Amino acid sequence: MEAHPDWNNIDEHHLEREWKFPDFASALEFVNTVGAICEAQDHHAEFELGWGRVLVRTWSHDVDGLSERDWELVKEIDQMA
């Protein structure tokens, strides 16, 4: 599957990508928006939130690796980002 080139495929186990923002409030807004996507897909990513940065990491716990659900999630995140 194809994803934005800024997504890193870590050992065929999970995908992660970092975004930069001008401040904490913008980063938090992004987390809330992506969190709503996760909730709608019932596939929940991990977030690392800091001042001006967000790291999103996803994998499928039921297979302990990547599945179609991860690719669908990053595709939708890419469309909104």
Biopython code that builds the backbone (N, CA, C, O; Angstrom):
import numpy as np
from Bio.PDB.StructureBuilder import StructureBuilder

atoms = [
    (1, "MET", "N", (0.849, -1.180, 0.000)),
    (1, "MET", "CA", (0.000, 0.000, 0.000)),
    (1, "MET", "C", (0.895, 1.244, 0.000)),
    (1, "MET", "O", (2.007, 1.243, 0.526)),
    (2, "GLU", "N", (0.370, 2.280, -0.600)),
    (2, "GLU", "CA", (1.095, 3.542, -0.661)),
    (2, "GLU", "C", (0.581, 4.491, 0.413)),
    (2, "GLU", "O", (-0.612, 4.528, 0.716)),
    (3, "ALA", "N", (1.486, 5.240, 0.966)),
    (3, "ALA", "CA", (1.144, 6.286, 1.934)),
    (3, "ALA", "C", (2.054, 7.464, 1.638)),
    (3, "ALA", "O", (3.009, 7.345, 0.870)),
    (4, "HIS", "N", (1.758, 8.590, 2.243)),
    (4, "HIS", "CA", (2.611, 9.759, 2.102)),
    (4, "HIS", "C", (4.047, 9.347, 2.439)),
    (4, "HIS", "O", (4.260, 8.570, 3.371)),
    (5, "PRO", "N", (5.029, 9.855, 1.696)),
    (5, "PRO", "CA", (6.411, 9.426, 1.940)),
    (5, "PRO", "C", (6.961, 9.783, 3.322)),
    (5, "PRO", "O", (8.000, 9.257, 3.720)),
    (6, "ASP", "N", (6.290, 10.656, 4.054)),
    (6, "ASP", "CA", (6.758, 10.983, 5.405)),
    (6, "ASP", "C", (6.376, 9.931, 6.445)),
    (6, "ASP", "O", (6.838, 9.993, 7.584)),
    (7, "TRP", "N", (5.536, 8.967, 6.064)),
    (7, "TRP", "CA", (5.245, 7.856, 6.971)),
    (7, "TRP", "C", (6.428, 6.904, 6.948)),
    (7, "TRP", "O", (6.910, 6.529, 5.879)),
    (8, "ASN", "N", (6.886, 6.523, 8.105)),
    (8, "ASN", "CA", (7.976, 5.561, 8.229)),
    (8, "ASN", "C", (7.408, 4.202, 8.586)),
    (8, "ASN", "O", (6.640, 4.070, 9.539)),
    (9, "ASN", "N", (7.787, 3.197, 7.819)),
    (9, "ASN", "CA", (7.390, 1.825, 8.087)),
    (9, "ASN", "C", (8.486, 1.215, 8.961)),
    (9, "ASN", "O", (9.597, 0.965, 8.493)),
    (10, "ILE", "N", (8.170, 0.984, 10.211)),
    (10, "ILE", "CA", (9.144, 0.502, 11.184)),
    (10, "ILE", "C", (9.058, -1.017, 11.281)),
    (10, "ILE", "O", (8.129, -1.568, 11.872)),
    (11, "ASP", "N", (10.045, -1.677, 10.688)),
    (11, "ASP", "CA", (10.185, -3.139, 10.760)),
    (11, "ASP", "C", (8.930, -3.900, 10.333)),
    (11, "ASP", "O", (8.648, -4.975, 10.860)),
    (12, "GLU", "N", (8.181, -3.349, 9.384)),
    (12, "GLU", "CA", (6.931, -3.979, 8.940)),
    (12, "GLU", "C", (5.974, -4.234, 10.107)),
    (12, "GLU", "O", (5.080, -5.074, 10.012)),
    (13, "HIS", "N", (6.169, -3.502, 11.208)),
    (13, "HIS", "CA", (5.346, -3.684, 12.400)),
    (13, "HIS", "C", (4.399, -2.518, 12.634)),
    (13, "HIS", "O", (3.241, -2.725, 12.999)),
    (14, "HIS", "N", (4.879, -1.288, 12.428)),
    (14, "HIS", "CA", (4.004, -0.132, 12.619)),
    (14, "HIS", "C", (4.437, 1.016, 11.708)),
    (14, "HIS", "O", (5.550, 1.045, 11.183)),
    (15, "LEU", "N", (3.520, 1.949, 11.547)),
    (15, "LEU", "CA", (3.757, 3.150, 10.750)),
    (15, "LEU", "C", (3.784, 4.336, 11.696)),
    (15, "LEU", "O", (3.019, 4.395, 12.659)),
    (16, "GLU", "N", (4.679, 5.288, 11.413)),
    (16, "GLU", "CA", (4.690, 6.504, 12.216)),
    (16, "GLU", "C", (5.093, 7.694, 11.356)),
    (16, "GLU", "O", (5.845, 7.578, 10.389)),
    (17, "ARG", "N", (4.562, 8.835, 11.750)),
    (17, "ARG", "CA", (4.832, 10.079, 11.044)),
    (17, "ARG", "C", (4.755, 11.224, 12.050)),
    (17, "ARG", "O", (3.933, 11.216, 12.967)),
    (18, "GLU", "N", (5.625, 12.200, 11.857)),
    (18, "GLU", "CA", (5.634, 13.366, 12.745)),
    (18, "GLU", "C", (5.236, 14.609, 11.959)),
    (18, "GLU", "O", (5.631, 14.799, 10.809)),
    (19, "TRP", "N", (4.445, 15.445, 12.617)),
    (19, "TRP", "CA", (4.045, 16.738, 12.072)),
    (19, "TRP", "C", (4.585, 17.834, 12.972)),
    (19, "TRP", "O", (4.714, 17.653, 14.182)),
    (20, "LYS", "N", (4.899, 18.973, 12.370)),
    (20, "LYS", "CA", (5.360, 20.145, 13.111)),
    (20, "LYS", "C", (4.290, 21.228, 13.040)),
    (20, "LYS", "O", (3.612, 21.376, 12.023)),
    (21, "PHE", "N", (4.142, 21.988, 14.132)),
    (21, "PHE", "CA", (3.145, 23.046, 14.237)),
    (21, "PHE", "C", (3.775, 24.273, 14.885)),
    (21, "PHE", "O", (4.805, 24.165, 15.549)),
    (22, "PRO", "N", (3.160, 25.439, 14.696)),
    (22, "PRO", "CA", (3.749, 26.658, 15.248)),
    (22, "PRO", "C", (3.587, 26.807, 16.755)),
    (22, "PRO", "O", (4.248, 27.644, 17.371)),
    (23, "ASP", "N", (2.701, 25.992, 17.358)),
    (23, "ASP", "CA", (2.452, 26.129, 18.793)),
    (23, "ASP", "C", (1.749, 24.884, 19.326)),
    (23, "ASP", "O", (1.385, 23.985, 18.569)),
    (24, "PHE", "N", (1.569, 24.853, 20.626)),
    (24, "PHE", "CA", (0.934, 23.705, 21.272)),
    (24, "PHE", "C", (-0.537, 23.579, 20.889)),
    (24, "PHE", "O", (-1.026, 22.476, 20.645)),
    (25, "ALA", "N", (-1.244, 24.710, 20.837)),
    (25, "ALA", "CA", (-2.682, 24.675, 20.540)),
    (25, "ALA", "C", (-2.954, 24.060, 19.176)),
    (25, "ALA", "O", (-3.902, 23.289, 19.029)),
    (26, "SER", "N", (-2.144, 24.382, 18.179)),
    (26, "SER", "CA", (-2.319, 23.815, 16.839)),
    (26, "SER", "C", (-2.047, 22.316, 16.835)),
    (26, "SER", "O", (-2.754, 21.550, 16.180)),
    (27, "ALA", "N", (-1.025, 21.905, 17.565)),
    (27, "ALA", "CA", (-0.712, 20.483, 17.660)),
    (27, "ALA", "C", (-1.855, 19.727, 18.337)),
    (27, "ALA", "O", (-2.230, 18.640, 17.898)),
    (28, "LEU", "N", (-2.401, 20.297, 19.394)),
    (28, "LEU", "CA", (-3.508, 19.665, 20.106)),
    (28, "LEU", "C", (-4.758, 19.581, 19.221)),
    (28, "LEU", "O", (-5.464, 18.573, 19.248)),
    (29, "GLU", "N", (-5.026, 20.600, 18.461)),
    (29, "GLU", "CA", (-6.165, 20.582, 17.534)),
    (29, "GLU", "C", (-6.005, 19.452, 16.518)),
    (29, "GLU", "O", (-6.970, 18.757, 16.201)),
    (30, "PHE", "N", (-4.788, 19.270, 16.011)),
    (30, "PHE", "CA", (-4.514, 18.183, 15.077)),
    (30, "PHE", "C", (-4.779, 16.829, 15.736)),
    (30, "PHE", "O", (-5.406, 15.960, 15.130)),
    (31, "VAL", "N", (-4.315, 16.645, 16.957)),
    (31, "VAL", "CA", (-4.551, 15.385, 17.667)),
    (31, "VAL", "C", (-6.053, 15.129, 17.804)),
    (31, "VAL", "O", (-6.510, 14.007, 17.585)),
    (32, "ASN", "N", (-6.809, 16.139, 18.157)),
    (32, "ASN", "CA", (-8.256, 15.961, 18.307)),
    (32, "ASN", "C", (-8.925, 15.609, 16.986)),
    (32, "ASN", "O", (-9.843, 14.789, 16.957)),
    (33, "THR", "N", (-8.478, 16.217, 15.895)),
    (33, "THR", "CA", (-9.047, 15.926, 14.573)),
    (33, "THR", "C", (-8.712, 14.496, 14.150)),
    (33, "THR", "O", (-9.587, 13.756, 13.699)),
    (34, "VAL", "N", (-7.453, 14.114, 14.297)),
    (34, "VAL", "CA", (-7.053, 12.750, 13.929)),
    (34, "VAL", "C", (-7.694, 11.741, 14.883)),
    (34, "VAL", "O", (-8.060, 10.643, 14.465)),
    (35, "GLY", "N", (-7.830, 12.100, 16.143)),
    (35, "GLY", "CA", (-8.500, 11.223, 17.097)),
    (35, "GLY", "C", (-9.931, 10.919, 16.690)),
    (35, "GLY", "O", (-10.408, 9.801, 16.885)),
    (36, "ALA", "N", (-10.619, 11.901, 16.127)),
    (36, "ALA", "CA", (-11.988, 11.689, 15.647)),
    (36, "ALA", "C", (-11.999, 10.708, 14.471)),
    (36, "ALA", "O", (-12.914, 9.893, 14.355)),
    (37, "ILE", "N", (-10.997, 10.782, 13.609)),
    (37, "ILE", "CA", (-10.875, 9.823, 12.505)),
    (37, "ILE", "C", (-10.666, 8.424, 13.069)),
    (37, "ILE", "O", (-11.300, 7.469, 12.619)),
    (38, "CYS", "N", (-9.789, 8.301, 14.042)),
    (38, "CYS", "CA", (-9.539, 7.004, 14.677)),
    (38, "CYS", "C", (-10.819, 6.445, 15.285)),
    (38, "CYS", "O", (-11.128, 5.263, 15.131)),
    (39, "GLU", "N", (-11.548, 7.294, 15.966)),
    (39, "GLU", "CA", (-12.789, 6.858, 16.605)),
    (39, "GLU", "C", (-13.801, 6.397, 15.559)),
    (39, "GLU", "O", (-14.465, 5.378, 15.746)),
    (40, "ALA", "N", (-13.922, 7.135, 14.466)),
    (40, "ALA", "CA", (-14.865, 6.776, 13.402)),
    (40, "ALA", "C", (-14.492, 5.435, 12.765)),
    (40, "ALA", "O", (-15.371, 4.670, 12.369)),
    (41, "GLN", "N", (-13.194, 5.153, 12.667)),
    (41, "GLN", "CA", (-12.749, 3.890, 12.073)),
    (41, "GLN", "C", (-12.635, 2.764, 13.102)),
    (41, "GLN", "O", (-12.392, 1.612, 12.743)),
    (42, "ASP", "N", (-12.810, 3.098, 14.371)),
    (42, "ASP", "CA", (-12.623, 2.131, 15.467)),
    (42, "ASP", "C", (-11.247, 1.463, 15.361)),
    (42, "ASP", "O", (-11.095, 0.255, 15.539)),
    (43, "HIS", "N", (-10.250, 2.312, 15.061)),
    (43, "HIS", "CA", (-8.868, 1.856, 14.947)),
    (43, "HIS", "C", (-8.007, 2.978, 15.515)),
    (43, "HIS", "O", (-7.829, 4.011, 14.870)),
    (44, "HIS", "N", (-7.484, 2.784, 16.694)),
    (44, "HIS", "CA", (-6.937, 3.883, 17.481)),
    (44, "HIS", "C", (-5.416, 3.930, 17.448)),
    (44, "HIS", "O", (-4.733, 2.996, 17.870)),
    (45, "ALA", "N", (-4.911, 5.038, 16.937)),
    (45, "ALA", "CA", (-3.473, 5.270, 16.859)),
    (45, "ALA", "C", (-2.945, 5.730, 18.212)),
    (45, "ALA", "O", (-3.708, 6.084, 19.110)),
    (46, "GLU", "N", (-1.635, 5.717, 18.332)),
    (46, "GLU", "CA", (-0.966, 6.325, 19.486)),
    (46, "GLU", "C", (-0.485, 7.711, 19.070)),
    (46, "GLU", "O", (-0.119, 7.943, 17.917)),
    (47, "PHE", "N", (-0.496, 8.623, 20.036)),
    (47, "PHE", "CA", (-0.058, 9.996, 19.779)),
    (47, "PHE", "C", (1.009, 10.387, 20.794)),
    (47, "PHE", "O", (0.893, 10.083, 21.981)),
    (48, "GLU", "N", (2.040, 11.061, 20.317)),
    (48, "GLU", "CA", (2.984, 11.756, 21.186)),
    (48, "GLU", "C", (2.807, 13.233, 20.878)),
    (48, "GLU", "O", (3.090, 13.688, 19.770)),
    (49, "LEU", "N", (2.341, 13.971, 21.863)),
    (49, "LEU", "CA", (2.032, 15.389, 21.707)),
    (49, "LEU", "C", (3.030, 16.209, 22.505)),
    (49, "LEU", "O", (3.254, 15.957, 23.689)),
    (50, "GLY", "N", (3.618, 17.180, 21.854)),
    (50, "GLY", "CA", (4.526, 18.097, 22.521)),
    (50, "GLY", "C", (4.326, 19.498, 21.959)),
    (50, "GLY", "O", (3.488, 19.710, 21.083)),
    (51, "TRP", "N", (5.089, 20.438, 22.461)),
    (51, "TRP", "CA", (4.966, 21.801, 21.972)),
    (51, "TRP", "C", (5.389, 21.828, 20.509)),
    (51, "TRP", "O", (6.561, 21.633, 20.186)),
    (52, "GLY", "N", (4.415, 22.074, 19.622)),
    (52, "GLY", "CA", (4.702, 22.229, 18.203)),
    (52, "GLY", "C", (4.988, 20.952, 17.444)),
    (52, "GLY", "O", (5.511, 20.999, 16.331)),
    (53, "ARG", "N", (4.650, 19.800, 18.031)),
    (53, "ARG", "CA", (4.897, 18.551, 17.316)),
    (53, "ARG", "C", (3.912, 17.467, 17.745)),
    (53, "ARG", "O", (3.452, 17.423, 18.886)),
    (54, "VAL", "N", (3.609, 16.599, 16.785)),
    (54, "VAL", "CA", (2.777, 15.423, 17.048)),
    (54, "VAL", "C", (3.368, 14.258, 16.283)),
    (54, "VAL", "O", (3.650, 14.367, 15.090)),
    (55, "LEU", "N", (3.554, 13.149, 16.967)),
    (55, "LEU", "CA", (3.942, 11.897, 16.334)),
    (55, "LEU", "C", (2.736, 10.975, 16.394)),
    (55, "LEU", "O", (2.155, 10.771, 17.460)),
    (56, "VAL", "N", (2.360, 10.417, 15.244)),
    (56, "VAL", "CA", (1.267, 9.449, 15.169)),
    (56, "VAL", "C", (1.888, 8.097, 14.835)),
    (56, "VAL", "O", (2.718, 7.981, 13.934)),
    (57, "ARG", "N", (1.467, 7.080, 15.581)),
    (57, "ARG", "CA", (1.974, 5.720, 15.367)),
    (57, "ARG", "C", (0.765, 4.788, 15.328)),
    (57, "ARG", "O", (-0.142, 4.899, 16.152)),
    (58, "THR", "N", (0.763, 3.866, 14.360)),
    (58, "THR", "CA", (-0.350, 2.929, 14.263)),
    (58, "THR", "C", (0.124, 1.535, 13.882)),
    (58, "THR", "O", (1.060, 1.367, 13.099)),
    (59, "TRP", "N", (-0.538, 0.552, 14.448)),
    (59, "TRP", "CA", (-0.394, -0.849, 14.063)),
    (59, "TRP", "C", (-1.628, -1.572, 14.577)),
    (59, "TRP", "O", (-2.393, -1.039, 15.381)),
    (60, "SER", "N", (-1.805, -2.784, 14.100)),
    (60, "SER", "CA", (-2.978, -3.576, 14.485)),
    (60, "SER", "C", (-2.571, -4.543, 15.585)),
    (60, "SER", "O", (-1.781, -5.461, 15.365)),
    (61, "HIS", "N", (-3.112, -4.326, 16.749)),
    (61, "HIS", "CA", (-2.753, -5.132, 17.915)),
    (61, "HIS", "C", (-3.153, -6.597, 17.742)),
    (61, "HIS", "O", (-2.473, -7.492, 18.243)),
    (62, "ASP", "N", (-4.259, -6.839, 17.032)),
    (62, "ASP", "CA", (-4.738, -8.216, 16.894)),
    (62, "ASP", "C", (-3.798, -9.086, 16.056)),
    (62, "ASP", "O", (-3.799, -10.309, 16.199)),
    (63, "VAL", "N", (-2.992, -8.464, 15.180)),
    (63, "VAL", "CA", (-2.022, -9.226, 14.387)),
    (63, "VAL", "C", (-0.581, -8.872, 14.765)),
    (63, "VAL", "O", (0.370, -9.395, 14.185)),
    (64, "ASP", "N", (-0.437, -7.980, 15.741)),
    (64, "ASP", "CA", (0.863, -7.492, 16.195)),
    (64, "ASP", "C", (1.725, -7.037, 15.018)),
    (64, "ASP", "O", (2.899, -7.388, 14.901)),
    (65, "GLY", "N", (1.104, -6.253, 14.163)),
    (65, "GLY", "CA", (1.790, -5.727, 12.988)),
    (65, "GLY", "C", (0.833, -4.908, 12.146)),
    (65, "GLY", "O", (-0.207, -4.448, 12.618)),
    (66, "LEU", "N", (1.206, -4.738, 10.902)),
    (66, "LEU", "CA", (0.401, -3.917, 9.999)),
    (66, "LEU", "C", (-0.704, -4.727, 9.346)),
    (66, "LEU", "O", (-0.533, -5.896, 9.001)),
    (67, "SER", "N", (-1.848, -4.065, 9.186)),
    (67, "SER", "CA", (-2.977, -4.666, 8.472)),
    (67, "SER", "C", (-3.588, -3.603, 7.568)),
    (67, "SER", "O", (-3.173, -2.444, 7.575)),
    (68, "GLU", "N", (-4.560, -4.012, 6.808)),
    (68, "GLU", "CA", (-5.283, -3.099, 5.916)),
    (68, "GLU", "C", (-5.848, -1.905, 6.689)),
    (68, "GLU", "O", (-5.919, -0.794, 6.162)),
    (69, "ARG", "N", (-6.243, -2.140, 7.925)),
    (69, "ARG", "CA", (-6.828, -1.060, 8.726)),
    (69, "ARG", "C", (-5.838, 0.073, 8.948)),
    (69, "ARG", "O", (-6.234, 1.238, 8.965)),
    (70, "ASP", "N", (-4.564, -0.243, 9.118)),
    (70, "ASP", "CA", (-3.548, 0.794, 9.308)),
    (70, "ASP", "C", (-3.386, 1.635, 8.052)),
    (70, "ASP", "O", (-3.286, 2.860, 8.121)),
    (71, "TRP", "N", (-3.361, 0.967, 6.903)),
    (71, "TRP", "CA", (-3.210, 1.700, 5.649)),
    (71, "TRP", "C", (-4.414, 2.590, 5.384)),
    (71, "TRP", "O", (-4.266, 3.703, 4.879)),
    (72, "GLU", "N", (-5.603, 2.108, 5.723)),
    (72, "GLU", "CA", (-6.809, 2.936, 5.561)),
    (72, "GLU", "C", (-6.753, 4.147, 6.494)),
    (72, "GLU", "O", (-7.143, 5.249, 6.108)),
    (73, "LEU", "N", (-6.276, 3.946, 7.697)),
    (73, "LEU", "CA", (-6.185, 5.053, 8.645)),
    (73, "LEU", "C", (-5.203, 6.112, 8.152)),
    (73, "LEU", "O", (-5.535, 7.298, 8.142)),
    (74, "VAL", "N", (-4.006, 5.710, 7.746)),
    (74, "VAL", "CA", (-3.032, 6.713, 7.312)),
    (74, "VAL", "C", (-3.486, 7.406, 6.031)),
    (74, "VAL", "O", (-3.195, 8.584, 5.828)),
    (75, "LYS", "N", (-4.186, 6.693, 5.180)),
    (75, "LYS", "CA", (-4.730, 7.304, 3.957)),
    (75, "LYS", "C", (-5.699, 8.427, 4.314)),
    (75, "LYS", "O", (-5.639, 9.507, 3.728)),
    (76, "GLU", "N", (-6.576, 8.181, 5.258)),
    (76, "GLU", "CA", (-7.538, 9.215, 5.648)),
    (76, "GLU", "C", (-6.849, 10.368, 6.373)),
    (76, "GLU", "O", (-7.211, 11.527, 6.167)),
    (77, "ILE", "N", (-5.881, 10.077, 7.203)),
    (77, "ILE", "CA", (-5.123, 11.134, 7.875)),
    (77, "ILE", "C", (-4.415, 11.987, 6.824)),
    (77, "ILE", "O", (-4.426, 13.215, 6.913)),
    (78, "ASP", "N", (-3.804, 11.347, 5.837)),
    (78, "ASP", "CA", (-3.112, 12.085, 4.770)),
    (78, "ASP", "C", (-4.056, 13.007, 4.018)),
    (78, "ASP", "O", (-3.660, 14.100, 3.616)),
    (79, "GLN", "N", (-5.289, 12.586, 3.822)),
    (79, "GLN", "CA", (-6.257, 13.412, 3.091)),
    (79, "GLN", "C", (-6.629, 14.671, 3.854)),
    (79, "GLN", "O", (-6.948, 15.691, 3.242)),
    (80, "MET", "N", (-6.595, 14.618, 5.180)),
    (80, "MET", "CA", (-6.988, 15.800, 5.957)),
    (80, "MET", "C", (-5.795, 16.673, 6.332)),
    (80, "MET", "O", (-5.956, 17.856, 6.631)),
    (81, "ALA", "N", (-4.611, 16.095, 6.316)),
    (81, "ALA", "CA", (-3.417, 16.830, 6.762)),
    (81, "ALA", "C", (-2.855, 17.734, 5.670)),
    (81, "ALA", "O", (-1.854, 18.416, 5.888)),
]
sb = StructureBuilder()
sb.init_structure("model")
sb.init_model(0)
sb.init_chain("A")
sb.init_seg("    ")
for serial, (resi, resn, name, xyz) in enumerate(atoms, 1):
    if name == "N":
        sb.init_residue(resn, " ", resi, " ")
    sb.init_atom(name, np.array(xyz, "f"), 0.0, 1.0, " ", f" {name:<3s}", serial, name[0])
structure = sb.get_structure()
